[in-house]
Amino acid sequence: PELKKDEHISLEIKDADGNLVRTISSKADEKFKRWDGGPRAEPLLPKKQGLNRFVWDTRYATMPGVPGAYIEAGYAGHKAPPGRYSITLKSGGQTVSTEVEILANPLYPTDAATYREYHSTMSSMENELATMHRMVNDLYEKQKQLESLLNSIPAGDKYAAIKKDGEALVKKMKAWDEDMIQRKSKAYDDVENFPNKFTANYLFMINATESDIPRVNQPSLDRMKELNAQWASLKARATEILERDIPALNKRMWDAGLGAIWKF
């Protein structure tokens, strides 16, 4: 039927265990911004009057990026393994569901255990990368908020201690951000002058592990173990900023009537 402009449809794909694989909508993400070296926009469902066709590429959701940061890599999720999947189409109050099956390629020498290992490894890597980039974006936004607040603090001895501590926190946040992401790179040649940082290396590992013939090589597992150990340390630093440093400074600034960093 003909839909109004503000009416949208969505497609929800789940695996046999009920875990969400991907959600695709006819409504574009209003917050999405395209930049060189960033992820592509999610595909949109067509909703024109009449018969419509959409082809799912069998991939999991696209991983998020860091706005403006150029990373020479792919952000697409891995391909779903063979198995049964439920597909639910929603439009207004109407819901229609069906089941489909992805068959194993008979030309691949891949058994069920290898498919499971590949899917588990790729999912783990992609989820960690998504967590990293969301944390980078969250802390960067808070850093900008704090810088703005510090610039608005009146001069004088009354707020000198708070301002000094706030500037120290900004420095700490910048140091973490610079370890996580290279913001100076804007084109593919820039990496020669501005080395990739942690998330770019992690994303490179994901891309190197992904294969059309689904299997995980030992070097990928070794590299994942190495990078996950580094990530544990980096994540602990970010958690300390988010859960200890910012709340403590917020309380002091709020008590002093200077405002606070709001949640993002």
N, C-alpha and C positions, 0 to 999 in steps of 0.2 A: 504493500500500500504506500501511498504518498505520505511521508513524514514531515512534520513541521521542522523548522530550523533548529528549535531547541529540543527536539526529540532525537535521542541517540540509541544506538544498539551496541551491544557488547558480546564478545565471544570469550568464554572461559574454558580453558583446557586443563584437565586434571589427569594425573596418572591413575593406575589401578588401585593405589592405596589412598586416593583422595587428595594427594598433595598437588597444590597449584603449580602448573607448568608455565602458563602464560595467560595474560588477559589482553585482549585486543579490542579496541573501541573505535567507534566512528567519530569520536570527539578527540581532536588534537590536544595535546598537552600544552596549555597556555604558558607554562613556565619554561618550556623547552626553547633553547637558543642554540643555533648552529654555529660552530666555529671550526677552523682548520685544526685537524688533529683531535677532534672530539667525536663522540658517538653520533650515529645517524638517528634521525627521528624514528619513533616506533611506527610501524605500518598502520594504516587506517582502514577500517571496514567501509566499503561503499554502501550507501543507503539510498540510492536513487530509486524512484518508483519503477517497479518491474523486477525482472530477474537480475540478481547480483551474484558475483563470483569472487571469492577470496581464497588464495592459496597460502596455507601455513607452511613455512619453510622447515617445519619440525624443530625449530630451534627454541631454546629457552630465552628468557627476557634479555634485552640488551643491558649491559653493565653501564652504570653511570660514569660520567667523566667529571673533570674539574674545569668549570667554565674559563675559557681563554687559554688553558694550558695545552700546548701542542704535544701529543704523544703519537709517535709513528707506530700505530698498533690497531688491532681490530677489537671492537667492544661487543661483538655479537656473542650470545650465549651458545653453548654447545648443542649439538643435535640430540634430540630425545632418543633413547635406546628403544629397541624393539619391545613391543608389549601392547596392552590394551589401554585406550585413553577415552575419557568421556569429554564430550564437547557440548557446551550449553550456550545457546543463543538467547539473549534477553532483549526485549523491546517493550518498554513501558512496563505494564503488568503481565506481559506474556513471556513465557519461558518454554523453550523447546530444546530437548536434549537427545543425544544419540551417542553411540559408541563406535570407535574406529580402532583399527589395529595397525601398528607399524610392524612390518615384517622384516626379519633379518635378511640382509643381502646374502644370497646363497653362494656368491663368489668370495665372500670374506671368510678367512679362517678364524673366525671369532666365536668362542663359545659363550654361554650365558654368564659365567663367572667373570670373563674378561669384559663383557659389556657392563656388568655391575661395577667392577672396579673403575672402569673408565668414567662411567656416569658419576660415581661417588667422588672421584678425584676432581673431575671438572667442576662439579657442583660446589665442592668445598672451596676450590680456588676462586670461582666466580663470586661466591657469597662473601669471601674475605675481601676481595677487591672492591665490591660494592660497599662493604662496611668502611673500608679505608677512605674511599672517595667521599662518602657521606660525612665522615668525621672531619676530613680536610675541609669540606665546604662549610660545615657547621662552625668549626673553630675559626675559619677565615672570616666568616660573617661576624662572629663575636669579637674578633680582633678589630675589625673596622668600627664596630660599635664602641668599643673601649677607646680607640684612638679619638673618635669624635667626642666622647664624653670628656676625655682628658684635655682636649683643646678648648672645651667650654668652661673648665674650672677656673675661677677667678685667681688672679695672681695674689701672692702674699703668703705669710707663714702659716695662716690658719689651715690651709689645705695642702701645704707643702709635702707632708709625710704621705698623705694618700696619693698625691700625684706621683711622687717618687716610686711608691710601690706599684702603682698602675703602670708606669713606664717600664718597670722591671718585668711585669707580667706580659706586657706587649712584646718585649724583647724575647721572653721565653716562648711565647706563642709563635713568633716569627722564626725562631730557631727550629722549632718542631716542624713548621710548615715547609721550611727550606730543606729539611731532611726528607720530607715526604714527596714534594712535587717541585718540578722545575717550571717556574712561571715565566722565565725569560725566553724560552723557546716559542717561536711563532711560525716557523717553517721547518721543513725537513733538514736543511743544512745547519740549522741553529745548534743541533746537538754537538757539532764539532767544537763549538765554543762554550756551550752551556750543557754540561753532562746531565744525562738522565738521573732522576732521583728514585726513591724507593718504589713508588707505585708503578712507574714506568717499567722498572725491572720485573716487578711482579706480573704486570700485564704481558710483558714479553714472554715470561715463562708460561703463562696461560696459552698464548698463541702458539708457542713452540710445542706444547703438549697436545693441543687439539689436532686431530687427524681425521681424515675422511674414513680411514680404516681405524675404528675405535680401539685403542689399546694405549696403555701407559708404560713408557720405558723407565727403567731404573734411574737414569740420570734425571728425569723429571721429578721422580719421588725424592731423590737426594737434594735437588735444588729447592723443592717445596719445603722440605724439612729445614734447610738452611735459612730460607727467607722467612718462614713462619717463626723461627727463633728470633730473627731481627724484628719482625712485626710485633711479637710479644712485648719487647722492650719499648718500641715506639708507641704501641697502644697504651702501655702503662703510663707513659709520659703524658699522653693526651688525656687519659682518664683522670690523672692527678690535676690537670688544669681545669677540666670540666667539673669535677666533683669536689675539689678542695679549694683551688686558687680563686676561681671565679666567684663561687658562693661567698667566700671570706671577704673578698674585695667588694662584692655587691653589698654585703651587710654594712661595711664601713661607709661606703658612698651613700647608701640609702639613709643611714643614721645621720649623716652629715647634710642630708637634703640635696645631694648632687645627682640623684637618679641611679640607675643600675643598668646592667647589660640584660636585655630581655631574651627570652628563649627564642630559638630559631628552629 
